[in-house]
Amino acid sequence: MDMMVSGLAWMVVAGFAYVFLLGKCYFLAPYRIGWLMLIPNVVQETVERRLGLARAKQDFGLLLLVPLGLWGLAGSAVGLVGALVLGAAWAGALLVDLRWRSDFPARQLAALRGRVPLPVPRLIVSLRGPVLERMRDHYALGDWPRGTEQGFDLLVLNPGTVRPQLPLRVSVGTSCADLSVTMDERRPLSAPEPGQVLCCAFAIKAREVGSGGAVQVRVEHGDWSWERTLRIGSVPSPGSSRVRKAAITRWRFGSRAAFVWRGDHDLHDPSTFQSAEGLRIALGLAARFRMPTTVMLSARLSLVQEEHEAFCNQFGWDRRSGEIPDLARFLREEVDTSLEQEFPTRGERRLTAEIGNHCFLHYGTHAAAAPENGWLSHARMGQGRYPWLSEYPCDSFTEQRDNILKASEVIEAAIGVRPASFTIPSDVVDKDTARAVEAAGIQVGTETDATKFQKLLVFPPEHHPAGCGRLVELTRMLPRDPVNAAQVAMLKFWVGFARRNGRALVYLAHHHLVMYEGNACYNLTAELLRSVLADTEGDVYCGTLTAVGRYWRDVLSEQTRCVRVQVDGDAVSVENSGDRALRGLPVEIELAGGGRLMRLVDVPAGATLRVV
């Protein structure tokens, strides 16, 4: 009996130690083994959400319990060692948390440290082109038949706030006689200003049959440098390069994964930065990274001043109803609200954001209170008789459809754009939601049919919800609105998971993320955006919800895709039977001799492109 109790005690202490130690191994996040880090953080997230016990208090309790348990089971020496190990792990995690929260934009040029202030911006470099595999030190381009020539774009982004003082040096070259490189620009270049992107185009040509070779790409600014090797495995002769198979299985530009930053705007409330002022800050962060973002807008208390005034009068709150016209003007005149946007965003206006549909009446929060439901806070479907209902009484499907239709109508009238994407308000969803969303004319949804368990641990692939013909569902994964390094590490794990499995990840950070409780979410969002763009080697396609969803619908979905790839001897034909031009389609080609390569192609609507 004593052995059983002792064994059970060892298991409890070991479990606590695992949660404490492995949960702080944030460096595991990008890898498959990252599950070891994710699971204990899921446990701590659940305890915090369900029991209200803050993560810091959990860590402090474990830091006491584990050494005390080891002391009682194995003696004071083991307990002391355990305390030192756990203390060191906690200190390391706190240092990572401090670094990620800092969002430091530059570092001092080392050669002049202490003598001349010369900050070097933290640039991000991304290579766009026909790359099969992206590793940290080299990119594999596959096997190019002789005469193959393909172009690349080298994108250099300055996502910080520090203006550069030194020239940018970009070099692309090869010592292999089988290959040649041509580049548009070779002279010293000006480094990009904050929020700007410099694009350097170059092309590689397989000139002679041979064993292939390498092309060196290097970007330098001060004592900062980025260098990658592009490797071509072989250069076979055209006569031996018959095509065995061809397909499109990846995201635009050959990316392995896709990423969407989504934020929800429930009502006009300047105190929580749900206002033009708050959006300027959040969209300014997106502009720094040239990152597309989707603002999910609940229309009733964001755009209809009369509804907002009545709401505020009912509860005695002054949420500045008179500023609502300014919010509409800001979105209409200062923000590029194009539905399809991708990294790096390119608009005539500095700020960009897709406007999505977040219902007219925002179910599930205090914003749902309205005179038609007796000012019922957190009202759900079936609890009010609203003037925008097409019939009454009605079922949940009809009410949700009409709620979404009314939101689209108000948004189009106030801002001049009709939403094509949708997300549910406050986790209010039922079996009719997805069908109601599609019936309201929405093309891309998120969280229309996902459970909290799926959003925490499963990550369902892109799909058409049950009962829907063309509606695309993209998955949002938890946690949302990160406020500590552990939550960012969990999100980095899901970015890595998406890259390994070809998924599209939707990240939810509300655009009032500067929040009224601190700026942790703002800076940690910057850390995540930097990681998505820099740490994944450009292998993640970043777009608005509509851009990513439409691409999957038209190119990757077996049910609705309008792209067809056929092999014809030494050529591949790519047919686009849809009504939208498609660009950056990554055609992966397998040659009869065992080689592989990728071609990026643009296909107009209703056209067929023959790739030799």
Legacy VTK file of the C-alpha trace (Angstrom):
# vtk DataFile Version 3.0
C-alpha trace
ASCII
DATASET POLYDATA
POINTS 612 float
0.000 0.000 0.000
2.852 2.371 0.871
4.456 1.643 -2.529
1.194 2.472 -4.285
0.876 5.779 -2.432
4.512 6.563 -3.138
4.077 5.736 -6.820
0.998 7.916 -7.029
2.839 10.767 -5.334
5.721 10.466 -7.808
3.247 10.594 -10.688
1.608 13.759 -9.327
4.955 15.489 -8.768
6.208 14.410 -12.209
2.998 15.695 -13.821
3.316 19.062 -12.106
6.991 19.265 -13.108
6.080 18.438 -16.724
3.445 21.173 -16.849
5.850 23.703 -15.364
9.021 22.844 -17.294
7.835 21.748 -20.744
5.248 24.510 -20.849
8.117 26.996 -20.842
10.112 25.369 -23.657
8.904 27.962 -26.161
11.734 27.096 -28.554
9.888 23.844 -29.363
6.933 25.739 -30.869
7.847 25.551 -34.600
8.542 21.804 -34.557
6.460 18.623 -34.451
7.747 17.967 -30.954
6.083 21.224 -30.006
3.106 19.178 -28.794
5.155 18.639 -25.609
5.060 22.400 -25.079
1.486 22.936 -26.228
-0.285 20.416 -23.982
0.838 21.852 -20.615
-0.021 25.334 -21.837
-3.470 24.131 -22.864
-3.864 22.759 -19.323
-2.843 26.078 -17.776
-5.039 28.060 -20.192
-8.012 25.872 -19.250
-7.373 26.296 -15.525
-7.140 30.062 -15.963
-10.308 30.296 -18.072
-12.427 27.845 -16.068
-11.215 28.423 -12.509
-10.046 32.030 -12.768
-6.572 31.180 -11.452
-4.053 33.413 -13.221
-1.104 31.757 -14.924
1.420 33.576 -12.706
-0.277 32.192 -9.595
-0.299 28.705 -11.113
3.427 28.929 -11.839
4.174 30.188 -8.337
2.173 27.339 -6.811
3.938 24.723 -8.941
7.310 26.277 -8.103
6.528 25.575 -4.443
4.774 22.213 -4.756
7.241 20.381 -6.994
10.410 21.004 -4.881
8.464 20.264 -1.688
7.209 17.033 -3.222
10.716 16.041 -4.301
12.016 16.910 -0.826
9.458 14.623 0.794
9.956 11.774 -1.686
13.714 11.836 -2.286
15.300 14.084 0.306
16.400 17.682 0.699
19.199 17.543 -1.905
16.831 16.443 -4.663
14.296 19.034 -3.556
16.921 21.779 -3.735
18.034 20.691 -7.218
14.398 20.667 -8.317
13.899 24.181 -6.978
16.980 25.424 -8.856
15.909 23.781 -12.126
12.363 25.101 -11.940
13.580 28.545 -10.891
15.974 28.704 -13.833
13.223 27.621 -16.238
10.873 30.284 -14.896
13.561 32.970 -15.143
14.273 31.968 -18.751
10.581 32.092 -19.621
10.229 35.522 -18.040
13.177 36.799 -20.075
11.557 35.526 -23.282
8.290 37.145 -22.234
10.086 40.439 -21.622
11.841 40.295 -25.007
8.672 39.480 -26.940
6.705 42.193 -25.154
9.360 44.776 -25.940
8.832 44.806 -29.721
12.212 46.507 -30.091
12.512 47.946 -33.608
16.306 48.087 -34.032
19.687 47.283 -32.485
22.844 49.356 -32.232
25.576 48.901 -34.839
28.121 46.887 -32.850
31.247 48.571 -34.270
30.134 51.967 -32.940
28.538 50.891 -29.663
29.151 53.503 -26.976
30.567 56.064 -29.409
27.958 56.927 -32.044
24.231 56.105 -31.830
23.553 54.211 -35.052
20.518 51.925 -34.793
20.081 49.228 -37.444
16.381 48.420 -38.127
15.279 44.813 -37.760
14.465 44.096 -41.385
12.474 41.131 -42.654
13.437 39.446 -45.919
11.136 37.176 -47.896
11.867 35.433 -51.191
8.900 34.882 -53.492
9.398 32.423 -56.316
9.156 28.763 -57.446
10.708 27.156 -54.356
9.952 23.519 -53.520
11.438 23.358 -50.020
12.498 26.164 -47.680
15.063 25.498 -44.973
16.844 28.014 -42.751
20.084 27.891 -44.727
19.025 26.887 -48.217
16.038 26.632 -50.549
15.560 23.685 -52.911
14.369 24.646 -56.403
14.301 21.103 -57.783
15.443 20.045 -61.261
15.190 22.535 -64.116
15.340 21.294 -67.727
17.808 23.188 -69.869
16.437 26.510 -71.050
14.137 26.952 -68.029
14.178 30.528 -66.773
12.143 31.734 -63.808
11.831 34.969 -61.909
12.050 35.722 -58.187
11.104 38.718 -56.049
13.235 39.538 -53.035
11.075 41.519 -50.599
12.821 43.550 -47.884
10.483 44.997 -45.246
11.202 47.483 -42.478
8.418 46.767 -39.945
9.794 49.009 -37.218
9.711 52.714 -36.467
13.412 53.471 -36.993
14.511 55.176 -40.209
17.646 53.635 -41.760
20.917 55.584 -42.122
23.024 53.063 -44.043
22.732 51.738 -47.607
21.262 48.351 -48.313
23.453 45.875 -50.161
21.776 43.134 -52.194
23.776 40.557 -54.125
22.637 37.556 -56.165
25.221 35.428 -57.954
26.448 31.973 -58.894
29.748 30.344 -59.669
28.094 27.453 -61.520
28.615 27.411 -65.290
25.306 25.593 -65.813
23.315 28.526 -64.395
23.062 32.238 -65.062
21.568 35.070 -63.023
20.168 38.370 -64.204
19.169 41.109 -61.791
17.331 44.363 -62.340
19.324 46.360 -59.797
22.915 45.936 -58.586
23.972 49.339 -57.251
23.707 50.211 -53.523
20.075 50.703 -52.569
18.358 52.783 -49.943
17.024 50.631 -47.148
13.229 50.763 -46.847
11.636 53.385 -44.647
9.424 52.253 -41.733
6.455 50.305 -43.067
7.896 50.183 -46.575
8.927 47.235 -48.756
11.783 47.154 -51.242
11.364 44.632 -54.066
14.431 43.394 -55.957
13.646 41.191 -58.956
16.032 38.682 -60.444
15.872 35.632 -62.694
17.719 32.317 -62.809
18.226 30.370 -66.016
19.343 26.755 -66.473
21.751 27.233 -69.393
23.525 23.901 -69.818
22.808 20.262 -69.071
24.623 19.257 -65.917
24.482 18.478 -62.220
22.918 21.778 -61.278
24.378 24.233 -58.826
23.731 26.974 -56.299
22.817 30.639 -56.359
23.797 32.793 -53.394
21.400 35.527 -52.264
22.596 38.006 -49.670
21.088 41.132 -48.118
23.176 43.353 -45.799
22.430 46.480 -43.826
25.078 47.594 -41.394
26.157 44.507 -39.444
22.835 42.785 -40.102
22.699 40.231 -42.893
20.371 37.647 -44.441
21.796 34.934 -46.669
20.260 31.919 -48.374
21.456 29.422 -50.966
19.113 28.490 -53.817
19.935 24.995 -55.026
19.024 23.457 -58.359
19.515 19.692 -58.124
20.175 19.024 -61.794
19.726 20.405 -65.311
18.388 17.591 -67.528
18.068 17.913 -71.289
14.652 18.940 -72.646
14.357 15.676 -74.557
14.518 13.644 -71.343
12.142 15.869 -69.440
8.736 14.436 -70.157
6.214 15.295 -67.488
4.923 12.401 -65.414
2.548 14.297 -63.130
1.485 17.868 -62.362
-0.783 19.326 -59.696
-1.549 22.396 -57.595
-1.589 21.537 -53.899
-0.226 24.669 -52.237
-1.276 28.194 -51.463
-0.507 31.147 -53.706
3.147 31.627 -54.684
3.918 28.085 -53.546
3.424 28.759 -49.841
2.847 25.783 -47.579
0.383 27.572 -45.301
-1.846 30.635 -45.093
-2.426 33.174 -42.322
-5.244 35.635 -41.589
-5.291 38.295 -38.881
-8.898 38.847 -37.878
-10.288 41.312 -35.366
-13.873 41.842 -34.198
-15.425 45.282 -33.697
-18.621 44.904 -31.658
-19.760 48.496 -31.118
-18.497 52.062 -31.001
-16.804 52.478 -27.609
-13.815 54.860 -27.401
-12.941 53.778 -23.858
-12.075 50.299 -25.171
-10.581 51.731 -28.383
-13.426 50.473 -30.583
-13.347 53.746 -32.484
-11.606 55.495 -35.343
-8.793 56.388 -32.937
-8.373 52.785 -31.825
-8.470 51.467 -35.379
-5.804 53.958 -36.436
-3.503 52.408 -33.834
-4.277 48.778 -34.687
-4.296 49.277 -38.451
-1.110 51.282 -38.022
0.467 48.128 -36.579
-0.747 46.173 -39.599
0.666 48.885 -41.875
4.086 48.549 -40.247
4.201 44.913 -41.321
2.220 45.502 -44.531
0.018 42.771 -43.142
-3.518 42.341 -44.474
-6.194 42.236 -41.810
-9.944 41.722 -41.646
-12.131 43.895 -39.396
-15.330 42.074 -38.518
-17.845 44.864 -37.978
-21.110 44.539 -36.075
-23.152 47.262 -37.735
-25.953 48.222 -35.342
-23.974 49.925 -32.563
-21.017 50.818 -34.780
-22.686 52.613 -37.689
-26.271 53.526 -36.705
-26.109 56.589 -34.478
-29.772 56.477 -33.393
-29.462 52.875 -32.171
-26.258 53.740 -30.324
-27.812 56.785 -28.623
-30.802 54.758 -27.448
-28.484 52.040 -26.140
-26.342 54.531 -24.211
-29.398 56.334 -22.787
-30.832 53.033 -21.576
-27.755 52.188 -19.516
-26.546 55.704 -18.672
-23.229 55.361 -20.521
-21.618 58.044 -22.648
-19.889 56.176 -25.471
-19.742 59.216 -27.725
-22.590 58.461 -30.115
-21.807 61.670 -31.978
-18.505 60.182 -33.184
-20.149 57.376 -35.175
-20.311 59.407 -38.419
-16.563 60.028 -38.021
-15.949 56.274 -37.726
-17.861 55.671 -40.956
-16.000 58.491 -42.688
-12.664 57.142 -41.453
-13.364 53.689 -42.866
-14.753 55.107 -46.093
-12.049 57.714 -46.803
-8.869 56.756 -44.939
-8.836 52.960 -45.213
-8.448 50.797 -48.299
-11.316 48.379 -47.713
-10.710 46.095 -50.700
-11.939 42.585 -49.951
-8.904 40.773 -51.324
-5.579 41.965 -49.954
-2.312 40.097 -49.441
1.174 40.687 -48.092
2.658 43.139 -48.769
-0.507 45.205 -48.852
-0.462 47.774 -51.635
-3.018 50.515 -51.389
-3.228 54.188 -52.252
-4.097 54.734 -48.599
-1.659 53.998 -45.788
-4.186 52.001 -43.790
-5.836 48.894 -45.196
-8.443 46.456 -43.884
-11.114 44.220 -45.295
-14.496 44.887 -43.675
-16.275 41.666 -42.740
-19.791 40.968 -41.480
-20.205 40.457 -37.725
-24.014 40.599 -37.661
-26.230 43.655 -37.259
-27.336 42.732 -33.724
-24.297 41.393 -31.846
-25.574 38.278 -30.091
-24.103 37.025 -26.825
-22.767 40.212 -25.186
-24.256 43.300 -23.543
-24.326 44.831 -27.043
-27.233 42.493 -27.868
-29.558 44.522 -25.630
-32.206 46.282 -27.723
-35.739 47.602 -27.176
-37.103 44.775 -29.337
-35.832 42.166 -26.843
-36.648 44.149 -23.713
-33.046 45.350 -23.381
-31.944 41.809 -22.659
-28.185 41.624 -22.179
-26.444 38.721 -23.952
-29.558 37.960 -25.989
-29.401 35.083 -28.455
-31.527 33.895 -31.338
-35.271 33.735 -30.751
-35.397 36.327 -27.966
-36.610 39.397 -29.806
-38.936 40.694 -32.516
-36.733 42.917 -34.635
-37.775 45.227 -37.476
-35.216 43.688 -39.846
-36.783 40.223 -39.663
-38.437 39.171 -42.927
-41.083 37.250 -40.976
-42.127 36.687 -37.385
-42.266 34.282 -35.707
-39.325 32.607 -37.460
-36.766 29.896 -36.940
-33.100 30.378 -36.051
-31.992 30.019 -39.685
-34.206 32.894 -40.825
-33.265 35.183 -37.954
-29.524 34.677 -38.450
-29.802 35.112 -42.223
-31.769 38.339 -41.837
-29.375 39.606 -39.166
-26.424 39.096 -41.523
-28.279 40.619 -44.487
-29.135 43.714 -42.454
-25.467 44.126 -41.438
-24.298 43.893 -45.055
-26.911 46.449 -46.100
-25.869 48.964 -43.424
-22.132 48.465 -44.029
-22.535 48.939 -47.777
-24.572 52.107 -47.303
-22.178 53.639 -44.757
-18.781 52.518 -46.057
-19.369 51.609 -49.698
-18.293 47.966 -49.587
-20.405 44.812 -49.280
-18.789 42.194 -47.023
-17.894 38.767 -48.400
-16.667 37.302 -45.091
-18.344 36.612 -41.756
-17.670 35.491 -38.230
-20.053 34.715 -35.405
-20.487 37.134 -32.504
-19.324 35.892 -29.089
-19.342 32.154 -29.861
-23.098 32.237 -30.548
-23.573 29.459 -33.077
-25.993 26.611 -33.742
-26.699 23.976 -36.394
-28.286 26.586 -38.696
-25.497 29.170 -38.626
-23.385 28.017 -41.568
-26.393 27.627 -43.881
-27.717 31.034 -42.818
-24.336 32.612 -43.562
-24.281 31.184 -47.090
-27.920 32.120 -47.677
-27.026 35.738 -46.817
-24.523 35.836 -49.697
-21.353 35.415 -47.643
-18.500 33.532 -49.318
-15.988 32.935 -46.507
-16.735 32.255 -42.856
-14.838 31.461 -39.715
-16.210 29.730 -36.612
-19.545 28.967 -38.261
-19.323 25.289 -37.283
-16.235 24.765 -35.085
-16.333 23.671 -31.438
-14.107 25.146 -28.725
-12.312 21.806 -28.411
-11.505 21.848 -32.119
-10.215 25.420 -31.871
-8.013 24.431 -28.949
-6.507 21.108 -30.040
-7.712 19.783 -33.402
-7.318 22.503 -36.085
-9.902 21.305 -38.646
-8.828 21.782 -42.280
-10.541 24.207 -44.624
-13.918 22.833 -45.637
-17.451 23.528 -46.800
-19.772 23.273 -43.762
-22.537 20.690 -43.823
-25.469 21.818 -45.941
-23.423 24.455 -47.800
-22.510 24.375 -51.462
-19.743 27.003 -51.724
-19.282 28.677 -48.328
-15.671 28.260 -47.178
-14.917 27.737 -43.498
-11.455 28.708 -42.207
-10.428 27.749 -38.686
-9.561 30.203 -35.913
-7.275 28.671 -33.322
-6.922 29.590 -29.662
-5.626 31.455 -27.771
-6.864 34.856 -28.858
-5.611 38.287 -27.797
-2.294 37.025 -26.324
-1.010 38.781 -23.212
1.977 36.555 -22.337
4.747 34.673 -24.106
3.183 31.264 -23.465
0.131 32.187 -25.532
2.316 33.468 -28.375
4.315 30.228 -28.271
1.052 28.262 -28.611
0.145 30.349 -31.655
3.616 29.853 -33.128
3.070 26.120 -32.739
-0.139 26.369 -34.752
1.660 28.389 -37.428
4.207 25.570 -37.683
1.408 22.994 -37.720
-0.293 24.896 -40.532
2.956 24.947 -42.497
3.485 21.200 -42.101
-0.104 20.342 -42.994
-0.997 22.955 -45.618
-3.602 24.716 -43.463
-4.907 28.269 -43.238
-4.679 29.696 -39.733
-7.006 32.459 -38.579
-5.558 34.495 -35.699
-7.975 36.514 -33.595
-6.606 39.663 -32.012
-9.301 42.274 -31.590
-8.424 45.545 -33.252
-8.951 47.340 -29.975
-5.945 45.286 -28.837
-4.182 48.300 -27.374
-6.944 47.732 -24.838
-7.588 49.644 -21.667
-5.629 47.156 -19.511
-2.195 47.523 -21.129
-0.289 47.210 -24.385
0.900 43.604 -24.014
-1.431 42.320 -26.732
-0.297 45.027 -29.141
3.394 44.198 -28.756
2.871 40.430 -28.667
0.826 40.661 -31.846
3.810 42.434 -33.405
6.019 39.526 -32.274
3.666 36.997 -33.858
3.429 38.936 -37.133
7.228 39.173 -37.279
7.505 35.435 -36.693
4.951 34.626 -39.391
6.831 36.717 -41.948
10.435 36.025 -40.922
10.702 32.707 -39.094
8.727 30.694 -41.657
11.103 31.655 -44.492
8.315 33.253 -46.502
6.441 29.943 -46.583
3.147 31.427 -45.325
0.712 33.236 -47.618
-0.806 36.152 -45.698
-4.130 37.549 -46.874
-7.495 38.822 -45.784
-10.163 36.289 -44.904
-11.778 36.724 -48.303
-8.498 36.457 -50.230
-7.464 33.229 -48.489
-10.949 31.720 -48.576
-11.566 32.464 -52.239
-8.203 30.985 -53.201
-9.032 27.734 -51.415
-12.508 27.653 -52.946
-11.291 28.241 -56.514
-7.994 26.340 -56.484
-7.755 23.756 -53.707
-11.299 22.626 -52.890
-12.213 19.352 -54.603
-15.865 20.409 -54.491
-15.727 23.904 -55.993
-12.346 24.450 -57.655
-12.342 25.919 -61.116
-8.691 25.127 -61.924
-7.790 22.014 -63.868
-4.243 20.787 -64.526
-3.494 18.333 -67.359
-0.278 16.730 -68.589
0.498 16.588 -72.290
3.918 15.088 -73.007
6.549 17.664 -72.100
3.949 20.339 -71.321
1.326 21.126 -68.715
-1.935 22.962 -69.379
-3.627 24.952 -66.609
-7.280 25.771 -67.225
-9.166 28.418 -65.271
-12.877 27.984 -65.923
-13.844 30.564 -63.316
-14.768 34.223 -63.696
-11.747 35.572 -61.771
-8.163 35.871 -62.961
-5.854 33.726 -60.839
-2.196 34.566 -60.338
0.726 32.981 -58.591
-0.649 29.464 -59.080
2.072 26.999 -57.947
2.169 24.114 -60.440
4.292 21.289 -59.035
5.703 19.132 -61.806
7.216 15.651 -61.583
9.415 14.591 -64.481
9.582 11.083 -65.872
13.240 10.880 -64.880
12.397 11.486 -61.218
13.077 15.218 -61.068
10.747 17.849 -59.651
10.218 21.559 -60.118
7.625 24.284 -59.625
6.260 26.874 -62.021
4.313 29.921 -60.850
1.706 30.894 -63.446
-0.992 33.523 -63.936
-4.156 32.392 -65.705
-6.853 34.863 -66.854
-10.516 34.109 -66.253
-11.925 31.547 -68.675
-8.503 30.837 -70.189
-6.046 27.968 -70.497
-2.292 28.430 -70.138
0.166 25.965 -71.640
3.392 25.605 -69.656
6.250 24.012 -71.574
LINES 1 613
612 0 1 2 3 4 5 6 7 8 9 10 11 12 13 14 15 16 17 18 19 20 21 22 23 24 25 26 27 28 29 30 31 32 33 34 35 36 37 38 39 40 41 42 43 44 45 46 47 48 49 50 51 52 53 54 55 56 57 58 59 60 61 62 63 64 65 66 67 68 69 70 71 72 73 74 75 76 77 78 79 80 81 82 83 84 85 86 87 88 89 90 91 92 93 94 95 96 97 98 99 100 101 102 103 104 105 106 107 108 109 110 111 112 113 114 115 116 117 118 119 120 121 122 123 124 125 126 127 128 129 130 131 132 133 134 135 136 137 138 139 140 141 142 143 144 145 146 147 148 149 150 151 152 153 154 155 156 157 158 159 160 161 162 163 164 165 166 167 168 169 170 171 172 173 174 175 176 177 178 179 180 181 182 183 184 185 186 187 188 189 190 191 192 193 194 195 196 197 198 199 200 201 202 203 204 205 206 207 208 209 210 211 212 213 214 215 216 217 218 219 220 221 222 223 224 225 226 227 228 229 230 231 232 233 234 235 236 237 238 239 240 241 242 243 244 245 246 247 248 249 250 251 252 253 254 255 256 257 258 259 260 261 262 263 264 265 266 267 268 269 270 271 272 273 274 275 276 277 278 279 280 281 282 283 284 285 286 287 288 289 290 291 292 293 294 295 296 297 298 299 300 301 302 303 304 305 306 307 308 309 310 311 312 313 314 315 316 317 318 319 320 321 322 323 324 325 326 327 328 329 330 331 332 333 334 335 336 337 338 339 340 341 342 343 344 345 346 347 348 349 350 351 352 353 354 355 356 357 358 359 360 361 362 363 364 365 366 367 368 369 370 371 372 373 374 375 376 377 378 379 380 381 382 383 384 385 386 387 388 389 390 391 392 393 394 395 396 397 398 399 400 401 402 403 404 405 406 407 408 409 410 411 412 413 414 415 416 417 418 419 420 421 422 423 424 425 426 427 428 429 430 431 432 433 434 435 436 437 438 439 440 441 442 443 444 445 446 447 448 449 450 451 452 453 454 455 456 457 458 459 460 461 462 463 464 465 466 467 468 469 470 471 472 473 474 475 476 477 478 479 480 481 482 483 484 485 486 487 488 489 490 491 492 493 494 495 496 497 498 499 500 501 502 503 504 505 506 507 508 509 510 511 512 513 514 515 516 517 518 519 520 521 522 523 524 525 526 527 528 529 530 531 532 533 534 535 536 537 538 539 540 541 542 543 544 545 546 547 548 549 550 551 552 553 554 555 556 557 558 559 560 561 562 563 564 565 566 567 568 569 570 571 572 573 574 575 576 577 578 579 580 581 582 583 584 585 586 587 588 589 590 591 592 593 594 595 596 597 598 599 600 601 602 603 604 605 606 607 608 609 610 611
